[in-house]
């Protein structure tokens, strides 16, 4: 009975299609009719038709996330406690954190190799001149005051030498400034960061609009997980390592600042404005930061945790969040049954 009912239904649809074809415009010929409509006229033998695959109609399974937050490395991407007793802990606490981006390494080199020696030499020179003047030209050592009005050599020296020093400092300074405003490439991974009072929201528009909120973990829970207190969060900003990132910042209420010291990254998040900056993290790891713009009562409780994963693990994380990687082809739709195809052709002919 089921097979006979199907044949009768298909035959009825085919007859209706043929009848509607008679009312087609006079100029139309049999060649103008869609080929699919002609194929419908042949009844389908359900008994001999191949059966669909057993799992063809089964719904796609929800993605299963196998992501486990990466354990941080002590002293990497986080402040150093000078009281820890570790070798060099005191000195590390007096300078910048180790850097894990190209701009950060360049800035740290500029600080250690150029700024610190120049500032130290200038400071010692000025201190020496002050001490010399105090000893040499005090009232006891020099009861008769000098009547010197000028010294051409001294004036030339204190004009030319500072100019040379400023030029030496200006070259790497301008270079660093320009590098921090490089435009991200077209294939950079985009992460939009929105500051709220008082947490962060991360959106991944390139990956199916993955979106979540990041809040600070209670200090005791952070310590249980081996993370620094008041810097650990429940949902980290996960990014691929070694890949250019397009970080965009904005805010919903007041001005915030998205800052991660070990990546040499700081950018304001301003309501009604979208700021953008390039960032490339050189190696996997967990890097901590904080909001660096006074934004209200809980300003000190807006930590940032950036987790950089190898690209393959980042792709797995995206799929675990229900997102997709750019360039992935959408799943092909299942083939429509014969009845649906016939109904569609009837609708086309009716429209004509």
C-alpha positions as CSV (number, residue, x, y, z in Angstrom):
1,X,0.0,0.0,0.0
2,X,2.8,2.4,0.8
3,X,4.5,1.9,-2.6
4,X,1.2,2.3,-4.5
5,X,0.4,5.5,-2.5
6,X,3.8,7.0,-3.5
7,X,3.4,6.1,-7.2
8,X,-0.1,7.7,-7.2
9,X,1.2,10.9,-5.5
10,X,4.1,11.2,-8.0
11,X,1.8,10.6,-11.0
12,X,-0.6,13.3,-9.7
13,X,2.2,15.8,-9.4
14,X,3.6,14.9,-12.8
15,X,0.1,15.3,-14.4
16,X,-0.3,18.7,-12.7
17,X,3.1,19.8,-14.0
18,X,2.2,18.7,-17.5
19,X,-1.2,20.5,-17.3
20,X,0.4,23.8,-16.1
21,X,2.9,23.6,-19.0
22,X,-0.1,24.0,-21.4
23,X,-0.6,27.5,-20.1
24,X,2.9,28.6,-20.7
25,X,3.5,31.6,-23.0
26,X,2.9,30.9,-26.8
27,X,6.5,31.6,-27.7
28,X,7.7,28.9,-25.3
29,X,8.8,25.5,-26.7
30,X,9.4,22.2,-25.2
31,X,13.1,23.0,-25.0
32,X,12.4,26.0,-22.7
33,X,11.0,23.7,-20.0
34,X,13.3,22.8,-17.1
35,X,15.0,19.5,-17.5
36,X,14.1,18.6,-14.0
37,X,10.4,18.8,-14.8
38,X,10.8,16.3,-17.6
39,X,12.5,13.9,-15.3
40,X,9.7,14.1,-12.8
41,X,7.3,12.6,-15.4
42,X,9.0,9.2,-15.0
43,X,7.7,7.5,-11.9
44,X,10.2,6.3,-9.4
45,X,10.1,2.7,-8.3
46,X,10.5,3.0,-4.6
47,X,11.0,-0.7,-4.3
48,X,14.2,-0.7,-6.4
49,X,15.5,2.8,-5.4
50,X,18.7,2.7,-3.3
51,X,18.0,3.2,0.4
52,X,19.6,6.3,1.9
53,X,22.5,6.0,4.3
54,X,21.5,5.0,7.8
55,X,23.0,8.2,9.3
56,X,22.0,10.6,6.5
57,X,19.0,12.0,8.4
58,X,20.8,12.0,11.8
59,X,21.4,15.5,13.2
60,X,25.0,16.7,13.5
61,X,26.5,16.1,16.9
62,X,27.3,19.1,19.0
63,X,31.0,19.9,19.1
64,X,32.8,18.4,22.1
65,X,35.4,20.6,23.6
66,X,38.6,18.9,24.8
67,X,40.2,22.2,25.7
68,X,42.0,22.3,29.0
69,X,43.4,25.7,30.2
70,X,47.2,25.8,29.9
71,X,49.2,25.9,33.1
72,X,51.1,29.1,33.4
73,X,54.9,29.1,33.7
74,X,56.1,30.8,36.8
75,X,57.8,34.1,36.1
76,X,56.7,34.1,32.4
77,X,54.1,36.6,31.5
78,X,53.5,37.7,35.1
79,X,55.1,40.0,37.7
80,X,58.1,38.7,39.7
81,X,57.9,38.7,43.5
82,X,61.1,40.1,44.9
83,X,60.6,38.3,48.1
84,X,60.5,34.9,46.5
85,X,64.1,34.2,47.2
86,X,64.7,33.0,43.6
87,X,68.0,34.1,42.0
88,X,67.7,37.5,40.3
89,X,64.1,38.0,41.6
90,X,65.0,41.4,43.1
91,X,66.6,42.7,39.9
92,X,63.8,41.4,37.7
93,X,61.3,43.2,39.8
94,X,63.1,46.5,39.1
95,X,62.9,46.3,35.3
96,X,60.5,45.3,32.7
97,X,59.0,41.8,32.4
98,X,60.6,39.4,29.8
99,X,59.1,40.2,26.5
100,X,57.4,37.8,24.1
101,X,56.6,40.0,21.1
102,X,58.9,41.5,18.5
103,X,58.0,45.1,19.6
104,X,58.5,44.1,23.2
105,X,62.0,42.7,22.6
106,X,63.0,45.8,20.6
107,X,61.7,48.1,23.4
108,X,63.5,46.1,26.1
109,X,66.7,46.3,24.0
110,X,66.3,50.0,23.6
111,X,65.8,50.4,27.4
112,X,68.7,48.2,28.4
113,X,71.3,49.2,25.7
114,X,70.5,52.8,25.0
115,X,68.4,54.5,27.6
116,X,69.9,53.1,30.8
117,X,73.6,53.7,29.8
118,X,72.9,57.2,28.4
119,X,70.8,58.2,31.5
120,X,73.4,56.8,33.8
121,X,76.3,58.6,32.1
122,X,74.5,61.9,32.0
123,X,73.4,61.6,35.6
124,X,76.9,60.9,36.8
125,X,78.4,63.7,34.6
126,X,75.9,66.2,36.0
127,X,76.6,65.0,39.6
128,X,80.3,65.3,39.0
129,X,80.0,68.8,37.7
130,X,77.9,69.9,40.7
131,X,80.4,68.4,43.1
132,X,83.3,70.1,41.3
133,X,81.6,73.5,41.4
134,X,80.8,73.1,45.1
135,X,84.4,72.3,45.9
136,X,86.2,74.5,43.5
137,X,84.1,77.7,43.5
138,X,82.8,78.0,47.1
139,X,83.5,81.2,49.0
140,X,86.3,79.7,51.1
141,X,88.3,78.3,48.1
142,X,87.5,81.3,45.8
143,X,87.2,84.5,47.9
144,X,87.3,86.7,44.8
145,X,84.4,85.9,42.5
146,X,85.2,85.2,38.9
147,X,84.2,87.9,36.4
148,X,84.0,85.4,33.4
149,X,81.0,86.3,31.2
150,X,81.2,83.4,28.7
151,X,83.4,80.6,27.4
152,X,83.0,79.7,23.7
153,X,84.4,76.2,24.0
154,X,82.1,75.3,26.8
155,X,79.0,76.7,25.1
156,X,79.8,74.7,21.9
157,X,80.3,71.5,23.9
158,X,77.1,71.8,25.9
159,X,75.2,72.5,22.7
160,X,76.6,69.9,20.3
161,X,76.9,67.0,22.7
162,X,73.2,67.1,23.8
163,X,72.1,67.3,20.1
164,X,74.2,64.2,19.3
165,X,72.7,62.4,22.3
166,X,69.2,63.3,21.3
167,X,69.7,62.1,17.7
168,X,71.1,58.8,19.0
169,X,68.0,58.3,21.2
170,X,65.6,59.6,18.6
171,X,66.4,57.0,15.9
172,X,65.3,53.9,17.9
173,X,62.5,55.8,19.6
174,X,60.9,56.8,16.3
175,X,61.5,53.3,15.0
176,X,59.7,51.8,18.0
177,X,56.9,54.3,17.7
178,X,56.4,53.4,14.0
179,X,56.5,49.7,14.6
180,X,53.7,50.0,17.2
181,X,51.4,51.5,14.5
182,X,51.9,49.0,11.8
183,X,48.7,48.0,10.0
184,X,47.7,44.3,10.6
185,X,47.8,42.2,7.4
186,X,44.6,41.1,5.7
187,X,44.9,37.6,7.0
188,X,45.4,38.6,10.6
189,X,43.2,36.9,13.2
190,X,40.7,39.5,14.5
191,X,39.7,39.6,18.2
192,X,37.4,42.4,19.4
193,X,37.8,43.4,23.1
194,X,35.0,45.3,24.8
195,X,35.5,46.8,28.3
196,X,32.6,46.8,30.7
197,X,32.2,47.8,34.3
198,X,34.0,45.6,35.4
199,X,35.0,42.8,33.1
200,X,36.1,42.1,29.5
201,X,34.2,40.7,26.6
202,X,36.0,38.9,23.7
203,X,34.5,38.4,20.3
204,X,36.0,36.4,17.4
205,X,34.2,37.7,14.2
206,X,36.5,35.5,11.9
207,X,35.4,32.3,13.7
208,X,31.6,32.3,13.6
209,X,31.2,35.1,16.2
210,X,32.5,33.2,19.2
211,X,31.8,35.4,22.1
212,X,32.2,35.2,25.9
213,X,32.7,37.3,29.1
214,X,35.9,37.1,31.2
215,X,35.7,37.8,35.0
216,X,38.4,37.7,37.7
217,X,38.6,34.5,39.7
218,X,38.6,34.7,43.5
219,X,42.2,34.8,44.7
220,X,41.9,31.6,46.6
221,X,40.7,29.7,43.5
222,X,43.4,31.2,41.4
223,X,46.1,30.0,43.9
224,X,44.6,26.5,43.8
225,X,45.0,26.5,40.0
226,X,48.6,27.7,40.3
227,X,47.9,31.2,39.0
228,X,48.7,34.6,40.4
229,X,46.0,36.1,42.6
230,X,43.9,38.9,41.1
231,X,45.2,38.1,37.7
232,X,43.6,34.8,36.9
233,X,40.2,34.8,35.1
234,X,37.5,32.3,34.4
235,X,37.6,32.6,30.6
236,X,41.0,33.5,29.0
237,X,41.4,35.3,25.7
238,X,42.7,32.4,23.6
239,X,44.8,33.3,20.5
240,X,47.2,31.5,18.1
241,X,50.9,31.9,18.7
242,X,53.2,33.1,15.9
243,X,50.3,34.5,13.9
244,X,49.5,38.2,13.4
245,X,46.6,39.3,15.5
246,X,44.3,42.3,14.9
247,X,43.3,43.4,18.4
248,X,40.3,45.8,18.3
249,X,39.3,47.6,21.5
250,X,36.1,49.5,22.5
251,X,34.0,50.0,25.6
252,X,30.4,50.1,26.6
253,X,30.4,52.7,29.4
254,X,33.6,54.4,30.4
255,X,37.2,54.4,29.1
256,X,39.3,51.3,29.9
257,X,42.8,50.3,28.8
258,X,43.7,46.8,27.6
259,X,47.3,46.3,28.7
260,X,49.6,43.2,28.8
261,X,53.1,44.2,29.9
262,X,55.0,41.1,28.8
263,X,53.6,41.6,25.3
264,X,54.4,45.3,25.2
265,X,50.7,45.9,24.4
266,X,48.5,48.7,25.7
267,X,45.6,50.3,24.0
268,X,42.7,52.4,25.2
269,X,39.1,51.1,25.0
270,X,36.9,54.1,24.4
271,X,33.1,54.1,24.1
272,X,31.9,54.8,20.6
273,X,35.3,54.3,19.1
274,X,37.1,51.2,17.7
275,X,40.9,51.2,18.2
276,X,43.1,48.7,16.4
277,X,46.6,47.4,16.8
278,X,48.8,44.6,15.5
279,X,50.1,42.0,17.9
280,X,52.2,38.8,17.3
281,X,53.0,36.6,20.2
282,X,56.2,34.7,19.6
283,X,55.6,31.5,21.6
284,X,52.8,29.7,23.4
285,X,52.1,30.6,27.0
286,X,49.9,32.5,29.4
287,X,50.4,36.3,29.7
288,X,48.7,38.4,32.3
289,X,47.6,42.0,32.3
290,X,45.2,44.5,33.8
291,X,43.0,47.4,32.9
292,X,45.3,50.4,33.0
293,X,42.8,53.2,32.9
294,X,40.9,54.3,36.1
295,X,37.4,53.2,35.3
296,X,35.5,53.1,38.6
297,X,35.2,51.3,41.9
298,X,36.3,47.9,40.7
299,X,39.1,49.1,38.4
300,X,41.6,47.0,40.2
301,X,39.6,43.8,39.5
302,X,39.6,43.7,35.7
303,X,42.5,41.3,35.0
304,X,43.5,40.1,31.6
305,X,44.7,36.6,30.8
306,X,45.9,35.9,27.2
307,X,46.6,32.2,26.4
308,X,48.6,31.7,23.2
309,X,48.3,28.2,21.7
310,X,49.9,26.6,18.7
311,X,47.7,27.2,15.6
312,X,46.5,23.6,15.5
313,X,45.4,23.7,19.1
314,X,43.8,27.1,18.6
315,X,41.7,25.6,15.7
316,X,40.6,22.8,18.0
317,X,39.6,25.4,20.7
318,X,37.6,27.3,18.1
319,X,35.7,24.2,17.1
320,X,35.2,23.3,20.8
321,X,33.5,26.8,21.2
322,X,31.1,26.0,18.4
323,X,33.0,28.3,15.9
324,X,34.5,27.6,12.5
325,X,37.9,28.4,11.0
326,X,38.1,30.8,8.0
327,X,38.0,28.9,4.7
328,X,36.2,25.9,5.9
329,X,33.5,24.8,3.4
330,X,30.0,24.6,4.7
331,X,28.6,21.1,4.9
332,X,26.8,20.1,1.7
333,X,23.0,20.0,2.1
334,X,21.4,16.5,1.9
335,X,19.8,15.6,-1.5
336,X,16.1,16.5,-1.6
337,X,13.7,13.6,-2.0
338,X,11.8,13.1,-5.3
339,X,8.6,14.4,-3.8
340,X,10.2,17.7,-2.8
341,X,11.8,18.1,-6.3
342,X,8.5,17.6,-8.0
343,X,6.7,20.1,-5.7
344,X,9.5,22.7,-6.5
345,X,9.0,22.3,-10.2
346,X,5.2,22.7,-9.8
347,X,5.9,25.9,-7.9
348,X,8.2,27.2,-10.7
349,X,5.6,26.4,-13.4
350,X,2.9,28.1,-11.4
351,X,4.9,31.2,-11.1
352,X,5.3,31.3,-14.8
